[in-house]
Amino acid sequence: MTTFFRFEYPPQFSKAALWDKGVEPHVSECPLGMLHRGVGGRSTPLKIVIKTKRVDDIIWTVYSECILQNHVFEIFFKEGLTGFTVRPVPWRSDRKDLVPPVGPLRELVVTGWGGFARADSGMKLLKNYRCCGRLTYKEVTKPCEIVDPEQWDGSDFFIVWPLPKLIFISERVKEVLAKYKLKGFEVQPPIVRPVGTGTISPGRLSDYFPLERAKELAKGQDIV
């Protein structure tokens, strides 16, 4: 039986990094002047400001981007983990007491695919605003192991639509994290609980995958 997990920041700690000046979300204003707009991903490369004294092996921004210290990237590469690529992340800090000293940082960009959330999670598309591209989904209505193994592409890191900000991992990743005693994350069961908002608007698939890949994953749905 395949076992999956959710990879996330430790809630007992504050997220360590903020977006630096000049980093902007991707926003599609409604051309019809309606009071809604499409928001998803970023329109500019990531740059961060580290705010905390303690800097773990893996750090997180306030918008849940996952940032790897260089030695973590090297471990993931050496161990042959799949389903991700990285981008360099320029950083700065006003603190002189960072522990430990920080070197090159890289954003973990998930490329693996876990398919669409299982139907029994309650998630479904409610509205597709073709004017601005906004997608609105009904949020999870009950806790559910949201990953469908039949849709998973076998990657070690992957996302499940429409939850692109949540990182899911294989048991192999969990083993690697434990082997090297890395810090700055939690590994949780792949259960997503209702947060009470009623709906979510994640952007579109092309905000998170290259256009041709997004078209392939959409399987004909108008969500690219």
NORHU-V155172 format. One record per backbone hydrogen bond with DSSP energy under -1.0 kcal/mol. NH is the residue of the N-H (numbers start at 1). CO is the residue of the C=O. If there is no record, write none. Layout:
BEGIN
NH,CO  NH,CO
END
This chain:
BEGIN
5,169  6,188  7,167  8,186  13,10  17,60  18,49  20,47  23,20  26,41  28,38  33,30  36,34  38,28  40,26  43,24  48,90  49,18  50,92  51,16  55,99  58,183  59,67  61,65  62,17  64,61  67,59  68,106  69,57  70,104  72,69  73,69  74,70  75,71  76,72  77,73  78,74  79,75  80,77  81,76  85,109  87,107  89,105  92,48  99,53  106,68  107,87  108,66  109,85  111,83  112,83  114,159  117,161  118,146  121,118  122,119  126,136  127,136  129,134  130,128  133,129  136,127  137,200  138,124  139,198  141,121  142,121  146,144  146,190  151,148  152,148  153,113  157,82  158,168  159,112  161,115  163,160  166,163  168,158  169,5  170,156  174,170  175,171  176,172  177,173  178,174  179,175  180,176  182,177  186,8  188,6  191,189  192,144  200,137  205,223  207,204  208,205  209,205  214,210  215,211  216,212  217,213  218,214  221,218  223,221
END
